[in-house]
Amino acid sequence: PWSSLGEVYDFGYNSNYLFSPVDDDNIHNGVYHGAYIYKYFNGKTTHYAISRSIISPNSYAATYSTLEGAKAKIDEWNNT
């Protein structure tokens, strides 16, 4: 359950160009407190998508412009 997409599925292309698991700020392979944080680029802007499922990161719950915002939302999920 704590794997990155590329380790589980072979899409036939490098999916990291679409969604890359975050690997900084004490986050490894996108895993943060039971959820996943992926980053992607829209033009020159980095966005962060969060998902409870590694299987379908494109069905993300929300996107954030900062990593701190994404982490705060996951912390909010865990506190409710």
Phi and psi restraints in degrees (value plus and minus 20) as a CYANA .aco file:
   2 TRP   PHI    -127.5   -87.5
   2 TRP   PSI      23.6    63.6
   3 SER   PHI    -127.7   -87.7
   3 SER   PSI     141.2   181.2
   4 SER   PHI    -107.5   -67.5
   4 SER   PSI     144.0   184.0
   5 LEU   PHI     -77.1   -37.1
   5 LEU   PSI     -63.5   -23.5
   6 GLY   PHI     -84.2   -44.2
   6 GLY   PSI     -44.6    -4.6
   7 GLU   PHI    -100.8   -60.8
   7 GLU   PSI     -40.5    -0.5
   8 VAL   PHI    -122.7   -82.7
   8 VAL   PSI     -62.4   -22.4
   9 TYR   PHI    -139.4   -99.4
   9 TYR   PSI     124.0   164.0
  10 ASP   PHI    -129.2   -89.2
  10 ASP   PSI      81.0   121.0
  11 PHE   PHI    -101.9   -61.9
  11 PHE   PSI     -27.3    12.7
  12 GLY   PHI      66.6   106.6
  12 GLY   PSI     -17.7    22.3
  13 TYR   PHI    -175.3  -135.3
  13 TYR   PSI     146.8   186.8
  14 ASN   PHI     -99.9   -59.9
  14 ASN   PSI      84.5   124.5
  15 SER   PHI     -94.1   -54.1
  15 SER   PSI     -28.5    11.5
  16 ASN   PHI     -84.1   -44.1
  16 ASN   PSI     -39.3     0.7
  17 TYR   PHI     -91.8   -51.8
  17 TYR   PSI     -44.9    -4.9
  18 LEU   PHI    -108.4   -68.4
  18 LEU   PSI     -77.1   -37.1
  19 PHE   PHI    -153.7  -113.7
  19 PHE   PSI     101.1   141.1
  20 SER   PHI    -130.0   -90.0
  20 SER   PSI     108.9   148.9
  21 PRO   PHI     -82.8   -42.8
  21 PRO   PSI     117.6   157.6
  22 VAL   PHI     -88.7   -48.7
  22 VAL   PSI     115.5   155.5
  23 ASP   PHI    -151.6  -111.6
  23 ASP   PSI      32.9    72.9
  24 ASP   PHI    -174.0  -134.0
  24 ASP   PSI     153.5   193.5
  25 ASP   PHI      34.9    74.9
  25 ASP   PSI      27.0    67.0
  26 ASN   PHI      43.3    83.3
  26 ASN   PSI       3.5    43.5
  27 ILE   PHI    -131.6   -91.6
  27 ILE   PSI     106.9   146.9
  28 HIS   PHI    -138.8   -98.8
  28 HIS   PSI     105.5   145.5
  29 ASN   PHI      37.1    77.1
  29 ASN   PSI       9.5    49.5
  30 GLY   PHI      63.2   103.2
  30 GLY   PSI     -26.8    13.2
  31 VAL   PHI     -99.9   -59.9
  31 VAL   PSI     104.6   144.6
  32 TYR   PHI    -162.6  -122.6
  32 TYR   PSI      90.1   130.1
  33 HIS   PHI      28.4    68.4
  33 HIS   PSI      26.9    66.9
  34 GLY   PHI      66.2   106.2
  34 GLY   PSI     -16.2    23.8
  35 ALA   PHI    -150.0  -110.0
  35 ALA   PSI    -199.3  -159.3
  36 TYR   PHI    -144.1  -104.1
  36 TYR   PSI     119.4   159.4
  37 ILE   PHI    -138.6   -98.6
  37 ILE   PSI     104.9   144.9
  38 TYR   PHI    -138.1   -98.1
  38 TYR   PSI     128.3   168.3
  39 LYS   PHI    -133.9   -93.9
  39 LYS   PSI     129.8   169.8
  40 TYR   PHI    -168.6  -128.6
  40 TYR   PSI     143.3   183.3
  41 PHE   PHI    -132.5   -92.5
  41 PHE   PSI     114.0   154.0
  42 ASN   PHI    -138.8   -98.8
  42 ASN   PSI      76.8   116.8
  43 GLY   PHI      51.2    91.2
  43 GLY   PSI    -143.6  -103.6
  44 LYS   PHI    -121.1   -81.1
  44 LYS   PSI     -16.2    23.8
  45 THR   PHI    -118.6   -78.6
  45 THR   PSI     113.5   153.5
  46 THR   PHI    -109.4   -69.4
  46 THR   PSI     113.4   153.4
  47 HIS   PHI    -142.6  -102.6
  47 HIS   PSI     137.6   177.6
  48 TYR   PHI    -142.5  -102.5
  48 TYR   PSI     109.3   149.3
  49 ALA   PHI    -131.9   -91.9
  49 ALA   PSI     120.3   160.3
  50 ILE   PHI    -136.5   -96.5
  50 ILE   PSI     127.9   167.9
  51 SER   PHI    -170.8  -130.8
  51 SER   PSI     126.9   166.9
  52 ARG   PHI    -106.4   -66.4
  52 ARG   PSI     -30.1     9.9
  53 SER   PHI    -139.5   -99.5
  53 SER   PSI     111.2   151.2
  54 ILE   PHI     -98.1   -58.1
  54 ILE   PSI     -40.4    -0.4
  55 ILE   PHI     -91.4   -51.4
  55 ILE   PSI     -58.9   -18.9
  56 SER   PHI    -151.5  -111.5
  56 SER   PSI      57.8    97.8
  57 PRO   PHI     -86.9   -46.9
  57 PRO   PSI     -39.9     0.1
  58 ASN   PHI     -96.6   -56.6
  58 ASN   PSI     -25.9    14.1
  59 SER   PHI    -121.5   -81.5
  59 SER   PSI      24.4    64.4
  60 TYR   PHI     -82.3   -42.3
  60 TYR   PSI     132.8   172.8
  61 ALA   PHI     -96.9   -56.9
  61 ALA   PSI     -57.4   -17.4
  62 ALA   PHI    -185.2  -145.2
  62 ALA   PSI     143.4   183.4
  63 THR   PHI    -142.1  -102.1
  63 THR   PSI     133.1   173.1
  64 TYR   PHI    -156.8  -116.8
  64 TYR   PSI     131.5   171.5
  65 SER   PHI    -107.3   -67.3
  65 SER   PSI     -32.0     8.0
  66 THR   PHI    -150.4  -110.4
  66 THR   PSI     131.8   171.8
  67 LEU   PHI     -85.6   -45.6
  67 LEU   PSI     -56.2   -16.2
  68 GLU   PHI     -82.1   -42.1
  68 GLU   PSI     -58.5   -18.5
  69 GLY   PHI     -84.8   -44.8
  69 GLY   PSI     -60.9   -20.9
  70 ALA   PHI     -86.0   -46.0
  70 ALA   PSI     -63.2   -23.2
  71 LYS   PHI     -84.4   -44.4
  71 LYS   PSI     -58.9   -18.9
  72 ALA   PHI     -83.3   -43.3
  72 ALA   PSI     -58.2   -18.2
  73 LYS   PHI     -86.3   -46.3
  73 LYS   PSI     -62.0   -22.0
  74 ILE   PHI     -84.4   -44.4
  74 ILE   PSI     -60.7   -20.7
  75 ASP   PHI     -82.4   -42.4
  75 ASP   PSI     -57.0   -17.0
  76 GLU   PHI     -84.9   -44.9
  76 GLU   PSI     -62.9   -22.9
  77 TRP   PHI     -77.1   -37.1
  77 TRP   PSI     -64.2   -24.2
  78 ASN   PHI     -91.8   -51.8
  78 ASN   PSI     -43.1    -3.1
  79 ASN   PHI    -107.5   -67.5
  79 ASN   PSI     -29.4    10.6
